[in-house]
Amino acid sequence: MLYLEAEAAGVRATGIGCFFDDPVHRVFGFRDLAFQSLYHFTVGGPVDDPRLTTLPPYGARFEGRKGAMDLP
């Protein structure tokens, strides 16, 4: 629902479920288990990164390319 609401608002969103919560707790000064982070969710405008590319899926054949291999 959060993703849909972000898109409807004209922004982008991403969830982050793998992070080190102990350092985050130290930054905010949490000393006990009263506040536990289960999932972080960020919302904002998209930034295109030209370093990111799309590659064919595993198992795709690259015919005519020297040294190419077919991955399982």
C-alpha positions as CSV (number, residue, x, y, z in Angstrom):
1,M,0.0,0.0,0.0
2,L,2.9,2.4,0.8
3,Y,4.3,1.9,-2.7
4,L,1.0,2.5,-4.4
5,E,0.4,5.7,-2.3
6,A,3.9,7.0,-3.2
7,E,3.2,6.4,-6.9
8,A,-0.2,8.1,-6.6
9,A,1.5,11.1,-5.0
10,G,4.0,11.3,-7.9
11,V,7.0,10.2,-5.9
12,R,9.0,7.0,-5.7
13,A,9.5,4.7,-2.7
14,T,11.6,1.8,-1.6
15,G,11.7,-0.4,1.5
16,I,14.9,-1.4,3.3
17,G,14.6,-4.5,5.3
18,C,18.2,-5.4,5.8
19,F,20.2,-2.9,7.9
20,F,22.1,-2.7,11.2
21,D,19.6,-1.4,13.7
22,D,22.0,-1.3,16.7
23,P,24.1,1.6,15.3
24,V,20.8,3.4,14.4
25,H,19.6,3.0,17.9
26,R,22.8,4.4,19.3
27,V,22.5,7.5,17.0
28,F,19.0,8.2,18.3
29,G,20.0,7.4,21.9
30,F,17.8,4.3,22.4
31,R,19.2,2.3,25.3
32,D,16.6,-0.5,25.6
33,L,14.4,-2.6,23.4
34,A,11.4,-0.2,23.6
35,F,11.9,0.8,20.0
36,Q,12.8,-1.8,17.4
37,S,13.2,-1.1,13.7
38,L,11.5,-3.7,11.6
39,Y,11.5,-2.0,8.3
40,H,12.7,1.3,6.9
41,F,10.7,2.9,4.1
42,T,12.0,5.9,2.1
43,V,10.0,8.2,-0.1
44,G,11.2,10.9,-2.5
45,G,11.9,11.9,-6.1
46,P,13.7,9.5,-8.4
47,V,17.3,10.1,-9.5
48,D,18.4,8.4,-12.7
49,D,21.8,6.7,-12.3
50,P,23.5,6.0,-15.7
51,R,25.8,3.5,-14.0
52,L,22.8,1.1,-13.6
53,T,22.1,-1.1,-16.6
54,T,19.7,-3.9,-17.5
55,L,21.3,-7.2,-18.5
56,P,19.7,-10.3,-20.0
57,P,18.5,-12.9,-17.5
58,Y,20.7,-15.9,-16.5
59,G,20.7,-18.5,-19.1
60,A,20.4,-16.1,-22.0
61,R,22.7,-17.0,-24.9
62,F,25.0,-14.5,-26.4
63,E,25.5,-15.8,-29.9
64,G,28.4,-14.5,-31.9
65,R,30.2,-13.1,-28.8
66,K,33.7,-14.6,-28.3
67,G,34.2,-16.0,-24.8
68,A,30.5,-15.8,-23.9
69,M,29.0,-18.6,-21.9
70,D,25.5,-19.8,-21.2
71,L,24.8,-19.6,-17.5
72,P,22.4,-22.2,-15.9
